[in-house]
């Protein structure tokens, strides 16, 4: 009998997290001996909460809001990827030590590659709407994949300026009010704001003005945001955000369980149900 592998996701609140559904689906599918739990840790108790996971023999855990930055101070090692993105979402525990990485950039890229098979990031100009936590990983991914120029626009311009420090030569900032003016200059448009999410206002953008760009939204609730609906109705190629969530879970699962899990339609339907 192999060891029982304990894993989970820490956050606060955590009840909404889809990660237990994804990981336990894979644990069952690959007939592994383990479990993945949602673990609520209050920000005031992060160090003790993580210490308890080490003592309980956890192999690792995912990290979600609001701990993605705070966990970095508790990690014994952080890889270059997470350091550049400025956040850790995946931690492996070995001999009581914490090793942090970030899989959001991987999730973003794999989702596009899986669902827009003829799209090539190399040499593309990109428009990134938003400069919050998720935008960091998206911009990092675009740079890694060889995008030519990245235009970032965000309601709070200072946050976009901070993000541009990743590569000032390739990243240009424009005012939020000017977002409709650059749609013809880019090959991919990515919404990383929370606009369009259930209970939030829609993203106000005249997407029908773009002719040749791939349009993707990292919001996945609803699966088809107004942005994606309008794009589809205008014959524009789209990719939804659910695949980013599913693909970002794969590297952590591999690190802890030694199996590279697949993203399937069955899993996507389960998570969206
Ligand atoms: P965040 O750090 O809170 O950032 C929110 C972003 O939305 C900021 O750029 C913010 O602009 C912008 N925003 C919010 N309200 C706005 C408004 N009324 N007008 C203009 N801009 C507005 O959140 P996050 O962690 O980056 O997540 C953003 C979204 O991505 C969420 O819906 C989340 O569920 C989704 N997400 C999906 C995945 C996935 O795997 N598919 C992964 C991560 C996140 P300001 O800077 O001006 O406030």
Boltz pocket constraint, residues with backbone or C-beta under 6 A from the ligand:
constraints:
  - pocket:
      binder: B
      contacts: [[A, 104], [A, 107], [A, 129], [A, 130], [A, 131], [A, 132], [A, 133], [A, 134], [A, 135], [A, 154], [A, 155], [A, 156], [A, 159], [A, 191], [A, 192], [A, 193], [A, 194], [A, 195], [A, 197], [A, 217], [A, 218], [A, 219], [A, 220], [A, 241], [A, 242], [A, 244], [A, 245], [A, 246], [A, 248]]
      max_distance: 6.0
